[in-house]
Amino acid sequence: MSKFNLVLLIHAHQPVGNFDDVMERTFERSYLPFVDCLARHPRIRMGLHYSGSLLEWLADKHPEYIQQIAGLVACGQVEVVGGGFYEPILITIPFEDQIEQIRRLSDFIETHFGKRPSGAWLAERVWEPQLPAALSEAGVDYTLVDDSHFLTAGREIPELFGYYVAEDRGHTVKVIPGLQELRYLLPFGSVEDSIAFLRRSADAHPGAMASMGDDMEKFGAWPHTWEHCFRDGWLENFFTAIEASHDWLEMIPPGEALAAHTLLGRVDLPTASYTEMMEWVLPTPVRQKFHGLLEEFKDRPDVRRFLRGGFWRGFFSKYSESNLLHKKMLRVFSKLRQEAAKNSKKTGKALGLRAQATTHLLRSQANDAYWHGIFGGLYAPHLRTELWRELVRAETIADELLRGTKYYQSITRLDFDADGREEIEIVSPQFAAVIKPSGGGTIEVLDFRPSAMTLINSLQRREEAYHSRLKHATQTADGAVSIHNQTLAKEAGLEKHLKYDRWPRTIFRLLLFANGKTHADFEALRLEENADFAGGDYQIEEATPQVASLTMEAPLQRATADGKVAETLRAVKTLKFDVAEDGFSVSCRLDLSRTGLAANPAEPVAPLFFLVGLEAVVNLLAPNVPDRYFEFAGIRKPLEWSGAVEGSSLSVTDEWQNVTVEMEARGANQLWVAPIETVSESEEGFERVYQGSQIVGVWAVDFGSSEKWSSETILRVKAARKS
């Protein structure tokens, strides 16, 4: 009788834009000791997957490691598996880019390891039914997903000790089910329990295979797993135990396993990912209810198998920042496709620029900054920044090639973020801006192209399901546990930093609020600003490449002797874009006018006093380093600074990204500044993260002597002057 096979596909990945020291530490604590241990056990054979972004780093920093893997491939111990080069969620990117991502990684693997891969790793194991067409077109023979995918398709666990074929419109790909019980055992269960599971499986399914695909980082890089896996010898002991069971058990790579086993049949899989991901994607109130159900039925696997959360695309609805980044990526793809069609006969330099732009675009599709769970870098500003940087570079090239000139300023009216509302896009060689009339008449994208950076790139602070666990978090862990079960905090008292924004973080949001409010109210989000003017749907009065004029009319409450009445206030925002030699400026002229009483026209017009704030959000990443700072009145402050500036102007500089933003709020009484800090969950526990600064010019408005009021705020963006 054939031996029972254990099929492991171990996946290693580092995000585009991750810190070099983080990657080096992960290499030393996980990637290197894992492969060294594997090399000491030649009977242990498996599949390894490395994302292209990690392989590029390894080839540059540790070419000896690449050679070590190549040696294991040559002797048949390792099968290197392909996938999307920059680890995109394939179903979210254009079909052409799906193919290109897979082919680029296949080319790299063939060049460096001598064999073209037949299998593909799916980032976050996100599956949708149309995937077989793209995978087949890209030359992929098989992939691996989770048992949860199969359970939601109506299969039973005993049916998952083999592999199936999935099909879309006649295109097929083999699909291996990865077992969740194995994923939790390795390496967090004991070696004895892991072997016992395999022994039971072999007895129940003679001659079959049990498969698992998961992250290499959990062998050494996750908290306390280096001590568990390498210092205390879990991985060494596990491999030794597998070898000791050679009379009934054999580990083989996935491609070899498919050749050795008979296809179990056809399967039609629904949209799915691993079970934790399908919980994370749910809106917070629903996620809390769903998690409660999972806990209620945690001892009822017969029930739990029918409980499923959302699917990956839900992150675009849950986080508007993810959606905006994704739609910017699609916009750049569209421009590159238009350029290729328009200039199909161009050669030489134009082809080289197009190739550069394509690589920037593909890098921007790395999945990490598009979502958030325990993993997922949406809350990591440096990861978002790197994807925005790639998109700014790609779009700058695309616009230059499309227009055939280095000097232009153009406007497009379109539904940029696919929310059913019209936005205004204005681009020039110096900047790109997206104005969102339906979002309070604000600027939601503002790129400074000479420095390949975006200025806003912040996050709206939201309630997350895990915030309720903060009071139970500790700063130390007791041994190695799965990060799905840990409750760690990087600092004490994080619950005191929880606050939730009313609006997405943008530029030129109008805040009308009562007299008596202070900077402390601003920082604590207690302004109680008028919602219509702050976040309402402004009407487009004029839109040219230089000027966009937006209006809002809405009731404003004021106190009278008989209580409160509403009269109509009209706000006109005029946004003007000017290009300078060293950058650009964007100004917002604000005109407020009183248009009479709405509730009681017979009542004489009474004085109306309130405060006006016009807010700008800028994220220059590092809150407390010498080369990033605020300056005003000869004073320099770090970006984490919070306070009130007497006067109407300040600047904020990032020497590393080579940008200075000067803000002048003409006639303002003060400028209020406060850091935007989120409290989020990561592999290492709860952490506080700087997401930029909110800056608001504040004016006192007296409508007792005049029925009109106006102001102007100017942002001047230019290359930084080195200190």
MOZI-V299828 format. One record per residue. N is the residue number from 1. SS is DSSP state (A for helix, B for strand, O for the rest). PSI is psi in degrees with one decimal (* if undefined). Layout:
BEGIN
N/SS/PSI + N/SS/PSI
END
This chain:
BEGIN
1/O/140.3 + 2/O/150.2 + 3/O/155.2 + 4/B/138.7 + 5/B/135.6 + 6/B/124.7 + 7/B/111.7 + 8/B/134.8 + 9/B/105.5 + 10/B/129.7 + 11/B/131.0 + 12/B/133.8 + 13/O/142.4 + 14/O/135.4 + 15/O/151.3 + 16/O/126.1 + 17/O/4.0 + 18/O/156.3 + 19/O/138.8 + 20/A/-38.5 + 21/A/-32.4 + 22/A/-43.2 + 23/A/-40.1 + 24/A/-42.4 + 25/A/-40.2 + 26/A/-37.8 + 27/A/-48.0 + 28/A/-32.5 + 29/A/-15.6 + 30/A/-64.5 + 31/A/-47.6 + 32/A/-52.1 + 33/A/-30.3 + 34/A/-49.6 + 35/A/-35.0 + 36/A/-43.2 + 37/A/-42.4 + 38/A/-42.5 + 39/A/-25.7 + 40/O/-6.6 + 41/O/80.6 + 42/O/-19.3 + 43/O/-13.9 + 44/O/110.7 + 45/O/138.4 + 46/B/174.7 + 47/B/139.7 + 48/B/137.9 + 49/B/130.1 + 50/B/130.6 + 51/O/156.4 + 52/A/-37.3 + 53/A/-36.4 + 54/A/-41.4 + 55/A/-39.6 + 56/A/-43.1 + 57/A/-43.5 + 58/A/-41.9 + 59/A/-31.7 + 60/A/-45.5 + 61/A/-32.4 + 62/O/66.1 + 63/A/-25.1 + 64/A/-29.3 + 65/A/-42.7 + 66/A/-43.5 + 67/A/-36.6 + 68/A/-44.1 + 69/A/-42.4 + 70/A/-37.6 + 71/A/-39.2 + 72/A/-33.8 + 73/A/-43.7 + 74/A/-33.4 + 75/O/5.3 + 76/O/10.1 + 77/O/-27.1 + 78/B/137.3 + 79/B/120.8 + 80/B/125.1 + 81/B/145.0 + 82/B/-156.9 + 83/B/-162.4 + 84/O/133.5 + 85/O/-51.8 + 86/O/20.6 + 87/O/52.9 + 88/B/157.9 + 89/O/104.2 + 90/A/-38.9 + 91/A/-8.4 + 92/A/-2.8 + 93/O/158.5 + 94/O/150.6 + 95/A/-43.6 + 96/A/-37.8 + 97/A/-30.0 + 98/A/-47.5 + 99/A/-45.7 + 100/A/-41.3 + 101/A/-46.4 + 102/A/-43.2 + 103/A/-36.5 + 104/A/-42.4 + 105/A/-38.2 + 106/A/-41.2 + 107/A/-43.5 + 108/A/-45.3 + 109/A/-43.6 + 110/A/-39.7 + 111/A/-42.5 + 112/A/-23.0 + 113/A/-2.4 + 114/O/-5.6 + 115/O/134.5 + 116/O/133.1 + 117/O/147.1 + 118/O/-18.3 + 119/B/164.5 + 120/B/133.0 + 121/B/134.5 + 122/O/123.0 + 123/A/127.8 + 124/A/17.7 + 125/A/39.6 + 126/O/120.0 + 127/B/139.0 + 128/O/153.4 + 129/O/-20.9 + 130/O/-3.9 + 131/A/-35.9 + 132/A/-32.6 + 133/A/-46.8 + 134/A/-43.6 + 135/A/-43.9 + 136/A/-43.8 + 137/A/-34.5 + 138/O/4.1 + 139/O/20.8 + 140/O/130.3 + 141/O/-35.0 + 142/B/162.8 + 143/B/176.3 + 144/B/135.6 + 145/B/-172.2 + 146/B/162.6 + 147/A/-26.6 + 148/A/-33.4 + 149/A/-43.7 + 150/A/-37.1 + 151/A/-39.9 + 152/A/-16.5 + 153/O/2.0 + 154/O/5.3 + 155/O/161.0 + 156/O/154.8 + 157/A/-43.7 + 158/A/-16.3 + 159/A/1.6 + 160/O/18.5 + 161/O/60.4 + 162/O/-142.9 + 163/B/162.1 + 164/B/178.8 + 165/B/136.0 + 166/B/152.3 + 167/B/144.9 + 168/B/113.6 + 169/O/42.4 + 170/O/-7.6 + 171/B/132.0 + 172/B/154.8 + 173/B/141.7 + 174/B/142.8 + 175/B/124.7 + 176/B/127.9 + 177/B/124.8 + 178/B/132.4 + 179/O/125.6 + 180/A/-36.2 + 181/A/-39.6 + 182/A/-38.8 + 183/A/-34.0 + 184/A/-28.3 + 185/A/-39.5 + 186/O/109.0 + 187/O/21.0 + 188/O/-16.6 + 189/O/170.0 + 190/O/159.0 + 191/A/-40.9 + 192/A/-43.4 + 193/A/-36.2 + 194/A/-45.0 + 195/A/-36.9 + 196/A/-40.0 + 197/A/-44.7 + 198/A/-36.7 + 199/A/-43.7 + 200/A/-41.3 + 201/A/-40.3 + 202/A/-37.7 + 203/A/-38.8 + 204/A/-26.4 + 205/O/70.3 + 206/O/134.3 + 207/O/9.1 + 208/O/-162.8 + 209/B/143.4 + 210/B/130.5 + 211/B/153.9 + 212/B/136.2 + 213/B/129.0 + 214/B/-178.6 + 215/B/136.2 + 216/A/-28.4 + 217/A/-22.3 + 218/A/-7.1 + 219/O/73.5 + 220/O/-31.0 + 221/O/-32.3 + 222/O/157.2 + 223/O/127.5 + 224/O/6.4 + 225/A/-21.6 + 226/A/-45.1 + 227/A/-43.1 + 228/A/-48.7 + 229/A/-36.2 + 230/A/-49.0 + 231/A/-45.1 + 232/O/-4.6 + 233/O/21.2 + 234/A/-49.1 + 235/A/-43.7 + 236/A/-45.1 + 237/A/-36.2 + 238/A/-48.1 + 239/A/-40.3 + 240/A/-41.3 + 241/A/-37.3 + 242/A/-45.3 + 243/A/-36.1 + 244/A/-16.1 + 245/O/22.3 + 246/O/-16.7 + 247/O/-21.2 + 248/O/-10.9 + 249/B/136.4 + 250/B/133.1 + 251/B/129.0 + 252/O/154.0 + 253/O/159.1 + 254/A/-40.8 + 255/A/-40.3 + 256/A/-36.2 + 257/A/-39.4 + 258/A/-36.2 + 259/A/-28.1 + 260/A/-16.8 + 261/O/155.3 + 262/O/136.3 + 263/O/132.8 + 264/O/-16.5 + 265/O/-165.8 + 266/B/147.6 + 267/O/141.0 + 268/O/104.5 + 269/O/139.3 + 270/O/177.3 + 271/O/130.8 + 272/B/164.5 + 273/O/-165.0 + 274/O/158.9 + 275/A/-36.9 + 276/A/-41.2 + 277/A/-39.8 + 278/A/-17.6 + 279/A/-44.9 + 280/A/-32.7 + 281/O/-15.3 + 282/O/146.1 + 283/O/147.3 + 284/A/-49.7 + 285/A/-38.8 + 286/A/-38.9 + 287/A/-40.3 + 288/A/-41.4 + 289/A/-41.6 + 290/A/-43.5 + 291/A/-36.5 + 292/A/-40.3 + 293/A/-41.5 + 294/A/-40.6 + 295/A/-39.7 + 296/A/-35.5 + 297/O/26.9 + 298/O/-24.2 + 299/O/13.5 + 300/O/75.2 + 301/A/-26.0 + 302/A/-26.5 + 303/A/-43.9 + 304/A/-31.6 + 305/O/-21.2 + 306/O/-1.5 + 307/O/116.6 + 308/O/147.3 + 309/O/-139.2 + 310/O/-156.5 + 311/O/165.8 + 312/O/-38.0 + 313/O/-17.7 + 314/A/-19.5 + 315/A/-28.3 + 316/A/-29.0 + 317/A/-35.9 + 318/A/-38.0 + 319/O/107.5 + 320/A/-27.9 + 321/A/-37.6 + 322/A/-44.1 + 323/A/-41.9 + 324/A/-43.8 + 325/A/-43.0 + 326/A/-42.4 + 327/A/-28.7 + 328/A/-41.5 + 329/A/-44.7 + 330/A/-35.0 + 331/A/-42.8 + 332/A/-41.5 + 333/A/-44.7 + 334/A/-41.4 + 335/A/-40.9 + 336/A/-37.2 + 337/A/-41.0 + 338/A/-42.7 + 339/A/-42.7 + 340/A/-39.2 + 341/A/-38.3 + 342/A/-38.0 + 343/O/41.7 + 344/O/-23.0 + 345/O/1.5 + 346/O/148.4 + 347/O/-177.2 + 348/O/-126.5 + 349/A/-39.9 + 350/A/-40.7 + 351/A/-38.8 + 352/A/-42.0 + 353/A/-40.6 + 354/A/-40.7 + 355/A/-41.2 + 356/A/-47.0 + 357/A/-38.0 + 358/A/-42.4 + 359/A/-42.2 + 360/A/-43.4 + 361/A/-46.8 + 362/A/-38.2 + 363/A/-34.5 + 364/A/-11.5 + 365/O/0.5 + 366/B/133.5 + 367/A/-24.3 + 368/A/-41.1 + 369/A/5.0 + 370/A/-3.8 + 371/O/172.9 + 372/O/130.6 + 373/O/-118.2 + 374/O/-43.6 + 375/O/-169.4 + 376/O/125.0 + 377/O/21.2 + 378/O/-37.0 + 379/O/-2.6 + 380/O/104.6 + 381/A/-35.2 + 382/A/-29.0 + 383/A/-42.3 + 384/A/-44.3 + 385/A/-42.2 + 386/A/-38.2 + 387/A/-40.8 + 388/A/-40.9 + 389/A/-44.0 + 390/A/-39.3 + 391/A/-39.5 + 392/A/-43.4 + 393/A/-46.7 + 394/A/-43.5 + 395/A/-36.6 + 396/A/-44.5 + 397/A/-45.7 + 398/A/-44.4 + 399/A/-38.3 + 400/A/-44.1 + 401/A/-37.9 + 402/A/-39.7 + 403/A/-16.9 + 404/O/16.3 + 405/O/156.7 + 406/O/-3.2 + 407/O/115.5 + 408/O/160.6 + 409/B/117.0 + 410/B/161.9 + 411/B/143.4 + 412/B/132.1 + 413/B/121.9 + 414/B/165.9 + 415/O/83.3 + 416/O/-45.7 + 417/O/13.8 + 418/O/44.8 + 419/O/9.9 + 420/O/2.2 + 421/O/152.2 + 422/O/135.2 + 423/B/170.0 + 424/B/122.1 + 425/B/127.8 + 426/B/129.1 + 427/B/150.3 + 428/B/174.3 + 429/O/-20.1 + 430/O/-25.9 + 431/B/164.6 + 432/B/134.5 + 433/B/146.5 + 434/B/120.6 + 435/B/134.2 + 436/B/92.7 + 437/A/-39.7 + 438/A/-6.4 + 439/A/43.9 + 440/O/15.5 + 441/O/42.8 + 442/B/168.2 + 443/B/119.7 + 444/B/-16.2 + 445/B/131.9 + 446/B/105.3 + 447/B/140.2 + 448/B/99.6 + 449/A/-37.4 + 450/A/-29.0 + 451/A/7.1 + 452/O/51.7 + 453/B/156.6 + 454/B/144.8 + 455/O/-32.1 + 456/O/-77.4 + 457/O/43.0 + 458/O/-172.6 + 459/O/138.2 + 460/O/127.8 + 461/O/123.1 + 462/O/158.3 + 463/O/129.8 + 464/O/151.1 + 465/A/-34.6 + 466/A/-9.3 + 467/A/-28.6 + 468/A/-16.5 + 469/A/-2.7 + 470/A/-40.3 + 471/A/-15.1 + 472/A/-1.0 + 473/O/146.8 + 474/B/167.3 + 475/O/1.6 + 476/O/152.0 + 477/O/152.5 + 478/O/85.4 + 479/O/179.3 + 480/O/121.8 + 481/O/161.2 + 482/O/142.2 + 483/O/-15.2 + 484/O/-14.9 + 485/O/0.9 + 486/O/155.9 + 487/O/79.3 + 488/B/154.6 + 489/B/139.6 + 490/O/-19.5 + 491/O/155.9 + 492/O/155.1 + 493/O/22.2 + 494/A/-26.2 + 495/A/-23.3 + 496/A/-15.8 + 497/A/3.6 + 498/O/124.7 + 499/O/152.8 + 500/O/126.7 + 501/O/148.9 + 502/O/-27.3 + 503/O/155.9 + 504/O/155.4 + 505/O/116.9 + 506/O/-169.8 + 507/B/137.8 + 508/B/42.0 + 509/B/132.4 + 510/B/122.2 + 511/B/114.4 + 512/B/121.1 + 513/B/169.5 + 514/O/150.5 + 515/O/149.6 + 516/O/-15.1 + 517/O/148.5 + 518/O/176.9 + 519/A/-37.4 + 520/A/-38.6 + 521/A/-39.1 + 522/A/-48.5 + 523/A/-35.5 + 524/O/3.3 + 525/O/43.7 + 526/O/23.5 + 527/O/-27.7 + 528/O/47.5 + 529/O/155.5 + 530/O/124.5 + 531/A/-33.5 + 532/A/-46.0 + 533/A/-28.4 + 534/A/-42.8 + 535/A/13.8 + 536/O/-177.6 + 537/O/100.9 + 538/O/147.0 + 539/B/140.7 + 540/B/116.5 + 541/B/-34.3 + 542/B/143.3 + 543/B/111.0 + 544/O/172.4 + 545/O/-18.8 + 546/O/-28.9 + 547/B/137.0 + 548/B/125.3 + 549/B/126.6 + 550/B/142.1 + 551/B/152.8 + 552/B/130.7 + 553/B/129.5 + 554/B/157.5 + 555/B/145.4 + 556/B/124.3 + 557/B/138.2 + 558/B/153.7 + 559/B/141.3 + 560/B/177.0 + 561/O/-26.1 + 562/O/9.4 + 563/B/-129.4 + 564/B/140.7 + 565/B/161.8 + 566/B/126.8 + 567/B/159.6 + 568/B/133.9 + 569/B/137.9 + 570/B/129.3 + 571/B/132.5 + 572/B/121.7 + 573/B/125.5 + 574/B/110.7 + 575/B/127.2 + 576/B/130.3 + 577/B/125.9 + 578/B/136.3 + 579/B/134.4 + 580/B/170.9 + 581/O/-36.0 + 582/O/13.2 + 583/B/-136.8 + 584/B/168.6 + 585/B/150.1 + 586/B/127.5 + 587/B/152.4 + 588/B/107.6 + 589/B/128.6 + 590/B/121.5 + 591/B/120.9 + 592/B/137.0 + 593/B/145.1 + 594/B/127.0 + 595/B/20.9 + 596/B/170.8 + 597/B/142.2 + 598/O/-33.6 + 599/O/-36.1 + 600/O/86.0 + 601/O/-22.4 + 602/O/-18.6 + 603/O/134.7 + 604/O/149.5 + 605/O/125.3 + 606/O/159.2 + 607/O/150.9 + 608/O/117.5 + 609/B/133.3 + 610/B/175.6 + 611/B/143.1 + 612/B/132.2 + 613/B/138.4 + 614/B/117.2 + 615/B/141.3 + 616/B/140.4 + 617/B/127.9 + 618/B/134.1 + 619/O/110.0 + 620/O/22.5 + 621/O/-62.9 + 622/O/116.5 + 623/O/-19.3 + 624/O/63.1 + 625/O/153.3 + 626/O/-26.0 + 627/O/12.1 + 628/B/124.7 + 629/B/159.2 + 630/B/149.4 + 631/B/135.5 + 632/B/139.1 + 633/O/37.6 + 634/O/8.9 + 635/B/141.7 + 636/B/132.4 + 637/B/147.4 + 638/B/163.9 + 639/O/-22.0 + 640/O/-3.9 + 641/O/145.3 + 642/O/132.8 + 643/B/-177.4 + 644/B/134.6 + 645/B/122.3 + 646/B/117.0 + 647/O/-168.4 + 648/O/10.1 + 649/B/151.2 + 650/B/170.1 + 651/B/156.1 + 652/B/130.7 + 653/B/142.0 + 654/B/99.7 + 655/O/-31.7 + 656/O/-43.8 + 657/O/-1.6 + 658/O/58.6 + 659/B/142.2 + 660/B/134.2 + 661/B/116.9 + 662/B/129.9 + 663/B/124.0 + 664/B/113.1 + 665/B/89.8 + 666/O/127.0 + 667/O/1.1 + 668/O/146.1 + 669/O/-40.2 + 670/B/162.5 + 671/B/125.6 + 672/B/135.1 + 673/B/135.8 + 674/B/141.1 + 675/B/149.8 + 676/B/111.4 + 677/B/128.6 + 678/B/157.4 + 679/B/115.4 + 680/B/167.7 + 681/B/142.0 + 682/B/-179.7 + 683/O/-30.8 + 684/O/4.2 + 685/B/-174.5 + 686/B/140.9 + 687/B/153.3 + 688/B/130.3 + 689/B/130.1 + 690/B/125.8 + 691/B/23.2 + 692/B/-175.7 + 693/B/144.1 + 694/B/129.4 + 695/B/126.6 + 696/B/127.4 + 697/B/136.9 + 698/B/128.7 + 699/B/146.1 + 700/B/124.7 + 701/B/130.6 + 702/B/106.6 + 703/O/19.1 + 704/O/-34.3 + 705/O/-10.5 + 706/O/149.4 + 707/O/3.9 + 708/B/151.9 + 709/B/143.9 + 710/B/158.0 + 711/B/170.0 + 712/B/134.5 + 713/B/133.5 + 714/B/131.6 + 715/B/121.4 + 716/B/123.5 + 717/B/127.6 + 718/B/172.1 + 719/O/146.6 + 720/O/145.2 + 721/O/120.5 + 722/O/137.0 + 723/O/*
END
